[in-house]
Amino acid sequence: MKKKVSMAVGGFDTGGGAGIESDIKAMESVGVHGVGAITAITSQNTLGIREILPVSPKFLASQLSAILEDFDVRTVKTGMILDADQMKVVSDLFYHKPMVVDPVIYAKDGTKLIGDLDAFKSILLTKARVVTPNVPEAEALSGEKIRSVEDSRRAAKKIHETYSVPLVVVKGGHLQGEEVVDVVYDGSSYLVLKFPRIEQRHTHGTGSVFASLMAALMAKGLDEYRALERASSLIKDAIYSGLEIGKGVGPVDPMARLEIEAMKYRVFEEMREFADFVERRENFHRLIPEVQSNLAHGVTPNYVRGLQDIATFRGRIIKRWDGRVVVGLPPVFGYPTHTARLLLSIIQKGETADTLMNIRYDSTLVGIFRKIGYDVVEVDRTKEPPHGEGKTMGWLVEYVYSEYGRIPNVIYDRGAVGKEAMIRFWTSSIQEMMDSLDSLLKEWKP
């Protein structure tokens, strides 16, 4: 198998957060082989940097030339480069390669990572194809104070004009507001990208991973704008899945999208297994209510961000006139069924809910659930206020949570005018769901 190659030049982060090891992970996550050259070894963890040991310009040149002699490096991403001599080595060897420059002037703890800013501007920045400063970095490069999106526009234009960088991306995460607004300038027009702000403490390495994703995607043949669009989407997943490791600020997870995609494949496989169980299990039709059933099954709960991470059967689980149960394959993600909305609402309350199904109400079934060890709660649907389509499941969870401070596995109601009585049952795995439903049918004697 052949892969495109992209190179990361920067420091080694012993905490695995923002050094070339995270750059290479980001590159590999989009199918590009990442190679790297170390400018310095840092002694650091999630609490900060303790010490920096630079490599000599001669050894840096040796690393770079060894790579270039053997690999077809398509693009380069630069991060921590300490002094003018190191910068000149990189500039001389990569002047002809598309270079994505992440101007990491300071670490999160304030440690200076680019020792000679003037040299950086004149030697390295002028060779960049893309530069990706955050607000403080854009201020240092442009000399402009940035307090608004309009300020970002001015700074982006000034960086472009001063250093002849073809594409300037001023990232807006440091600006106040409910949205993050990135400003992109290419010398003739602006592009403004807006994203909902993600409330996440663990964001170490965000800029490094973003620039590495851009470099890798450009190595695959995407132009700068398409690479920017894709990298912006991927970095949101990486931030959302920030790793709670260490005692300080943890790193973003550049592998998050791959992990989610792998989980979704697992969800599909498990739902097919569940469908086979339902259609083969004798008397399963007795569990199906008049409005029919569906199963909601999601990726690992702490990766769930919305309905896009929860699957249900497109055609529901249907009881036919002859007692046979038919599952409406295939499973689909993002389909706004009642079961999917309910599972999402339960997950958002912090429960380890993985799978949820609605089944018919019967007092005997409620008793069996208690007998096999599940907590059971009743909800009075006559107390449900009028609200718009799709709000019932959210109300159900809020009602239960306000009353009990948690969400028991079994929630049932006896119905109301126009509302069929129902049992809703969630588990932490699809295997637990199948085992429990099997136990219900064994215990339930008509």
C-alpha positions as CSV (number, residue, x, y, z in Angstrom):
1,M,0.0,0.0,0.0
2,K,1.2,3.5,-0.8
3,K,0.5,6.6,1.2
4,K,1.3,10.2,0.8
5,V,3.9,11.6,3.2
6,S,3.8,14.8,5.2
7,M,6.4,16.0,7.6
8,A,6.2,17.6,11.0
9,V,9.1,19.8,12.3
10,G,8.9,20.8,16.0
11,G,9.5,19.8,19.6
12,F,8.9,16.5,21.3
13,D,6.2,16.8,24.0
14,T,6.8,14.2,26.8
15,G,3.1,14.6,27.6
16,G,2.0,13.6,24.1
17,G,-0.1,16.7,23.7
18,A,1.3,19.2,21.2
19,G,4.6,17.9,19.9
20,I,5.5,16.1,16.7
21,E,4.1,12.9,18.1
22,S,0.6,14.5,18.1
23,D,1.3,15.9,14.6
24,I,2.1,12.5,13.3
25,K,-1.1,11.0,14.9
26,A,-3.1,13.7,13.3
27,M,-1.6,13.0,9.9
28,E,-2.1,9.3,10.2
29,S,-5.8,9.9,11.2
30,V,-6.5,11.1,7.7
31,G,-4.5,8.4,5.9
32,V,-1.2,10.2,5.5
33,H,2.2,8.8,6.6
34,G,3.7,11.2,9.0
35,V,7.4,11.7,9.4
36,G,9.1,14.1,11.9
37,A,12.2,16.0,12.8
38,I,12.8,17.1,16.4
39,T,13.9,20.7,17.1
40,A,13.9,20.3,20.9
41,I,13.1,17.8,23.6
42,T,10.8,19.2,26.3
43,S,10.3,18.0,29.8
44,Q,6.6,18.6,30.3
45,N,3.2,17.2,31.3
46,T,-0.3,18.6,31.5
47,L,0.7,21.1,34.1
48,G,3.3,22.8,32.0
49,I,6.9,22.8,30.6
50,R,9.8,22.3,33.0
51,E,12.8,22.4,30.7
52,I,13.7,22.5,27.0
53,L,16.7,20.9,25.5
54,P,17.3,22.2,21.9
55,V,19.0,20.0,19.3
56,S,21.8,21.6,17.3
57,P,21.1,23.0,13.9
58,K,23.6,20.5,12.5
59,F,21.6,17.5,14.0
60,L,18.3,19.1,12.8
61,A,19.8,19.3,9.3
62,S,20.8,15.7,9.5
63,Q,17.3,14.6,10.4
64,L,15.7,16.6,7.6
65,S,18.2,15.5,5.0
66,A,17.8,11.8,6.0
67,I,14.0,12.1,5.5
68,L,14.3,13.9,2.2
69,E,16.8,11.4,0.8
70,D,14.3,8.6,1.3
71,F,10.7,10.0,1.3
72,D,8.7,11.9,-1.1
73,V,7.6,14.6,1.4
74,R,4.6,16.4,-0.1
75,T,4.0,19.0,2.6
76,V,5.6,20.3,5.8
77,K,4.1,21.5,9.1
78,T,6.2,23.5,11.4
79,G,5.7,24.2,15.1
80,M,8.2,24.9,17.8
81,I,11.5,26.2,16.2
82,L,13.7,27.9,18.7
83,D,16.3,30.1,17.0
84,A,17.4,31.6,13.7
85,D,19.8,28.9,12.9
86,Q,17.2,26.2,13.2
87,M,14.8,28.3,11.1
88,K,17.4,28.8,8.4
89,V,18.0,25.0,8.2
90,V,14.3,24.4,7.7
91,S,13.8,27.2,5.3
92,D,16.8,26.2,3.1
93,L,15.6,22.5,2.8
94,F,11.9,23.1,2.4
95,Y,11.6,26.4,0.5
96,H,10.1,24.5,-2.4
97,K,7.6,22.5,-0.4
98,P,4.1,23.7,0.6
99,M,4.6,24.6,4.3
100,V,1.8,25.0,6.9
101,V,3.3,27.2,9.7
102,D,1.8,27.0,13.2
103,P,3.4,30.1,14.9
104,V,3.6,28.6,18.4
105,I,5.2,31.7,20.0
106,Y,4.2,30.7,23.5
107,A,3.0,27.5,25.2
108,K,-0.2,27.5,27.2
109,D,1.8,28.0,30.4
110,G,3.6,31.1,28.9
111,T,6.9,29.4,28.0
112,K,8.4,30.9,25.0
113,L,8.7,28.4,22.1
114,I,9.9,30.7,19.3
115,G,13.1,32.3,20.7
116,D,13.7,34.9,17.9
117,L,10.4,36.3,16.6
118,D,12.1,38.7,14.2
119,A,14.0,35.8,12.6
120,F,10.9,33.7,12.5
121,K,9.1,36.5,10.6
122,S,11.8,37.1,8.1
123,I,13.2,33.5,7.6
124,L,10.3,31.1,8.0
125,L,7.0,33.0,7.7
126,T,7.9,34.4,4.3
127,K,8.2,30.8,3.1
128,A,4.8,29.6,4.3
129,R,1.9,28.6,2.1
130,V,-0.5,28.7,5.0
131,V,-0.1,30.3,8.5
132,T,-2.5,29.5,11.3
133,P,-2.2,31.9,14.2
134,N,-4.6,32.2,17.1
135,V,-5.5,35.7,18.3
136,P,-2.4,36.3,20.5
137,E,-0.1,35.0,17.8
138,A,-1.9,37.1,15.1
139,E,-1.4,40.1,17.3
140,A,2.3,39.4,17.6
141,L,2.7,38.9,13.9
142,S,0.6,41.8,12.7
143,G,1.1,44.4,15.5
144,E,-2.7,44.8,15.6
145,K,-4.9,44.6,18.7
146,I,-7.6,42.0,18.2
147,R,-10.8,42.3,20.1
148,S,-13.4,41.6,17.4
149,V,-13.9,39.7,14.1
150,E,-13.2,43.0,12.2
151,D,-9.9,43.2,14.0
152,S,-9.1,39.7,12.9
153,R,-9.8,40.7,9.3
154,R,-7.4,43.6,9.6
155,A,-4.7,41.4,11.2
156,A,-5.1,38.6,8.5
157,K,-4.7,41.2,5.7
158,K,-1.7,42.7,7.3
159,I,0.0,39.4,7.8
160,H,-0.6,38.5,4.2
161,E,0.7,41.8,2.9
162,T,3.7,42.0,5.1
163,Y,5.0,38.4,4.7
164,S,3.4,37.4,1.4
165,V,1.7,34.4,2.9
166,P,-0.8,33.1,0.4
167,L,-3.4,32.0,3.0
168,V,-3.8,33.4,6.5
169,V,-6.1,31.7,8.9
170,V,-6.7,33.7,12.1
171,K,-8.4,31.4,14.6
172,G,-11.0,33.0,16.8
173,G,-11.1,30.8,19.8
174,H,-9.7,33.5,22.1
175,L,-12.4,36.0,21.3
176,Q,-15.5,36.2,23.4
177,G,-18.9,34.9,22.2
178,E,-21.0,31.9,21.9
179,E,-19.5,31.2,18.5
180,V,-15.9,30.7,17.4
181,V,-15.2,32.8,14.4
182,D,-12.2,32.0,12.2
183,V,-11.1,34.6,9.6
184,V,-9.4,33.4,6.4
185,Y,-7.7,35.8,3.9
186,D,-6.0,34.9,0.6
187,G,-5.1,38.4,-0.7
188,S,-8.3,39.0,-2.6
189,S,-11.2,37.9,-0.4
190,Y,-12.2,36.9,3.1
191,L,-13.8,33.7,4.3
192,V,-15.4,33.7,7.7
193,L,-16.0,30.4,9.4
194,K,-18.4,30.2,12.4
195,F,-18.7,27.3,14.8
196,P,-20.6,26.8,18.0
197,R,-18.2,27.1,20.9
198,I,-17.4,23.8,22.6
199,E,-17.2,24.0,26.4
200,Q,-14.1,21.9,26.9
201,R,-11.2,22.4,29.3
202,H,-8.9,19.9,27.8
203,T,-7.7,21.7,24.6
204,H,-3.9,21.3,24.7
205,G,-2.5,20.9,21.2
206,T,-5.5,22.3,19.3
207,G,-3.5,24.6,17.1
208,S,-0.8,22.0,16.4
209,V,-3.3,19.3,15.4
210,F,-5.2,21.7,13.2
211,A,-2.2,22.7,11.3
212,S,-1.0,19.1,11.0
213,L,-4.4,18.1,9.6
214,M,-4.2,20.9,7.0
215,A,-0.7,19.8,5.9
216,A,-1.7,16.1,5.7
217,L,-4.8,16.9,3.7
218,M,-2.9,19.1,1.3
219,A,-0.4,16.2,0.9
220,K,-3.4,14.1,-0.3
221,G,-4.0,16.6,-3.0
222,L,-6.7,18.8,-1.5
223,D,-6.3,22.5,-2.2
224,E,-5.9,24.9,0.7
225,Y,-9.6,25.7,1.1
226,R,-10.8,22.1,1.0
227,A,-8.1,21.1,3.4
228,L,-9.1,24.0,5.7
229,E,-12.8,22.9,5.6
230,R,-12.0,19.3,6.4
231,A,-9.5,20.1,9.1
232,S,-12.0,22.5,10.7
233,S,-14.5,19.7,10.9
234,L,-12.0,17.2,12.3
235,I,-10.6,19.5,14.9
236,K,-14.1,20.0,16.4
237,D,-14.3,16.3,17.1
238,A,-10.7,16.4,18.5
239,I,-11.7,19.2,20.9
240,Y,-15.0,17.7,21.9
241,S,-13.2,14.5,22.8
242,G,-10.5,16.3,24.8
243,L,-8.7,13.8,27.0
244,E,-9.1,14.0,30.8
245,I,-5.7,12.7,31.6
246,G,-3.1,14.2,34.0
247,K,-3.7,16.8,36.6
248,G,-3.7,19.9,34.3
249,V,-5.0,20.7,30.8
250,G,-5.3,17.5,28.8
251,P,-4.7,17.2,25.1
252,V,-7.3,17.1,22.3
253,D,-7.7,13.7,20.7
254,P,-6.8,13.7,17.0
255,M,-7.9,10.1,16.7
256,A,-11.5,10.9,17.8
257,R,-13.1,10.8,14.3
258,L,-11.5,7.5,13.6
259,E,-12.7,6.1,16.9
260,I,-16.2,7.3,16.3
261,E,-16.3,5.8,12.8
262,A,-15.1,2.5,14.2
263,M,-17.8,2.6,17.0
264,K,-20.5,3.3,14.4
265,Y,-19.4,0.2,12.5
266,R,-19.7,-1.8,15.7
267,V,-23.2,-0.3,16.3
268,F,-24.3,-1.5,12.8
269,E,-23.0,-5.0,13.5
270,E,-24.7,-5.2,16.9
271,M,-28.0,-3.9,15.6
272,R,-28.0,-6.6,12.9
273,E,-27.4,-9.2,15.7
274,F,-30.2,-7.7,17.7
275,A,-32.5,-7.8,14.6
276,D,-31.7,-11.5,14.2
277,F,-32.5,-12.1,17.9
278,V,-35.8,-10.3,17.7
279,E,-37.0,-12.1,14.6
280,R,-36.0,-15.6,15.9
281,R,-37.1,-15.3,19.5
282,E,-40.3,-17.1,20.1
283,N,-43.2,-14.9,21.5
284,F,-41.3,-11.6,21.0
285,H,-44.4,-10.2,19.4
286,R,-45.9,-10.0,22.9
287,L,-43.5,-7.2,23.8
288,I,-44.5,-5.0,20.9
289,P,-47.0,-2.1,21.6
290,E,-49.7,-0.9,19.2
291,V,-47.5,2.0,18.0
292,Q,-44.7,-0.6,17.3
293,S,-41.2,-0.5,18.7
294,N,-37.8,0.7,17.9
295,L,-34.3,0.3,19.3
296,A,-31.8,3.1,19.8
297,H,-28.2,2.2,20.0
298,G,-25.3,4.6,20.1
299,V,-21.5,4.9,20.2
300,T,-19.8,4.9,23.6
301,P,-21.8,7.4,25.6
302,N,-19.0,9.9,26.3
303,Y,-18.5,10.3,22.5
304,V,-22.2,11.0,21.9
305,R,-22.7,14.7,20.8
306,G,-26.1,14.4,19.2
307,L,-28.5,12.3,17.2
308,Q,-25.8,11.8,14.6
309,D,-24.2,9.4,17.0
310,I,-27.3,7.3,17.7
311,A,-28.8,4.8,15.3
312,T,-32.3,3.4,15.1
313,F,-34.0,1.0,12.7
314,R,-35.3,2.9,9.7
315,G,-38.5,0.8,9.5
316,R,-39.0,0.2,13.2
317,I,-39.7,-3.2,14.9
318,I,-43.1,-4.3,13.7
319,K,-45.5,-7.0,14.9
320,R,-47.4,-8.5,11.9
321,W,-50.9,-9.9,11.9
322,D,-49.6,-13.5,12.1
323,G,-47.5,-12.8,15.2
324,R,-44.2,-12.6,13.4
325,V,-41.9,-9.7,14.3
326,V,-40.1,-8.0,11.4
327,V,-37.2,-5.5,11.9
328,G,-37.1,-2.6,9.5
329,L,-33.4,-2.7,8.5
330,P,-31.1,-1.0,7.9
331,P,-30.0,0.9,11.0
332,V,-29.6,4.7,10.4
333,F,-27.8,7.3,12.3
334,G,-29.4,10.7,13.0
335,Y,-33.0,9.7,12.5
336,P,-35.1,11.7,15.0
337,T,-37.2,8.9,16.5
338,H,-38.6,9.0,20.0
339,T,-36.2,6.3,21.1
340,A,-33.2,8.1,19.8
341,R,-34.2,11.4,21.4
342,L,-34.9,9.6,24.7
343,L,-31.5,7.8,24.7
344,L,-29.7,11.1,23.9
345,S,-31.5,12.9,26.7
346,I,-30.5,10.2,29.2
347,I,-26.9,10.2,28.1
348,Q,-26.8,14.0,28.5
349,K,-27.8,13.5,32.1
350,G,-24.6,11.5,32.6
351,E,-25.9,8.0,32.5
352,T,-23.9,5.2,30.8
353,A,-26.8,4.5,28.5
354,D,-25.9,2.6,25.3
355,T,-29.2,1.0,24.2
356,L,-32.9,1.8,24.6
357,M,-36.1,0.2,23.5
358,N,-39.8,0.9,24.0
359,I,-42.0,-2.1,24.8
360,R,-45.7,-2.5,25.7
361,Y,-46.9,-1.7,29.2
362,D,-48.0,-4.5,31.4
363,S,-48.0,-4.5,35.1
364,T,-46.6,-8.0,35.1
365,L,-43.6,-6.9,33.1
366,V,-43.0,-4.0,35.5
367,G,-42.9,-6.6,38.3
368,I,-40.4,-8.8,36.4
369,F,-38.1,-5.9,35.8
370,R,-38.0,-5.3,39.5
371,K,-37.5,-9.0,40.2
372,I,-34.4,-9.2,37.9
373,G,-32.9,-6.2,39.6
374,Y,-33.7,-3.0,37.7
375,D,-34.8,0.2,39.3
376,V,-38.3,1.2,38.0
377,V,-40.1,4.5,38.0
378,E,-43.5,5.5,36.9
379,V,-44.3,8.8,35.1
380,D,-47.7,10.4,35.1
381,R,-48.2,11.5,31.4
382,T,-51.2,13.6,32.4
383,K,-48.7,16.1,33.9
384,E,-47.0,16.6,30.6
385,P,-47.4,20.2,29.5
386,P,-48.2,21.0,25.8
387,H,-45.1,21.4,23.7
388,G,-43.9,21.1,20.2
389,E,-43.1,18.0,18.2
390,G,-40.1,16.1,19.5
391,K,-40.1,17.6,23.0
392,T,-41.9,14.7,24.9
393,M,-38.7,12.7,25.4
394,G,-36.8,15.6,26.8
395,W,-39.7,16.4,29.2
396,L,-39.8,12.8,30.3
397,V,-36.2,12.8,31.3
398,E,-36.3,16.1,33.0
399,Y,-39.4,15.0,35.0
400,V,-37.7,11.8,36.2
401,Y,-34.4,13.6,36.9
402,S,-36.0,16.3,38.9
403,E,-37.9,13.8,41.0
404,Y,-35.1,11.2,41.6
405,G,-31.8,12.9,40.7
406,R,-31.0,10.1,38.3
407,I,-32.6,8.1,35.4
408,P,-33.6,4.5,36.4
409,N,-33.3,1.9,33.7
410,V,-37.0,1.3,33.5
411,I,-39.5,4.2,33.0
412,Y,-43.1,3.4,32.4
413,D,-46.4,5.3,32.2
414,R,-50.0,4.2,32.1
415,G,-50.9,6.4,29.2
416,A,-53.2,9.4,28.8
417,V,-55.7,10.7,26.3
418,G,-54.2,9.9,22.8
419,K,-51.1,8.4,24.4
420,E,-50.5,4.6,24.6
421,A,-49.2,3.2,27.9
422,M,-45.5,2.3,27.5
423,I,-42.4,0.9,29.1
424,R,-39.0,2.4,28.1
425,F,-36.0,0.4,29.0
426,W,-32.3,1.3,28.7
427,T,-29.1,-0.7,29.3
428,S,-25.4,-0.2,29.1
429,S,-24.9,-2.6,26.2
430,I,-26.9,-4.3,23.5
431,Q,-26.0,-7.7,24.9
432,E,-27.6,-6.7,28.3
433,M,-30.7,-5.6,26.4
434,M,-31.0,-9.0,24.6
435,D,-30.4,-10.9,27.8
436,S,-32.9,-8.8,29.8
437,L,-35.6,-9.1,27.1
438,D,-35.0,-12.8,27.0
439,S,-35.4,-13.0,30.7
440,L,-38.7,-11.0,30.5
441,L,-40.1,-13.5,28.0
442,K,-39.1,-16.5,30.1
443,E,-40.6,-15.1,33.3
444,W,-43.8,-13.7,31.7
445,K,-46.5,-16.4,31.7
446,P,-49.7,-15.3,30.0
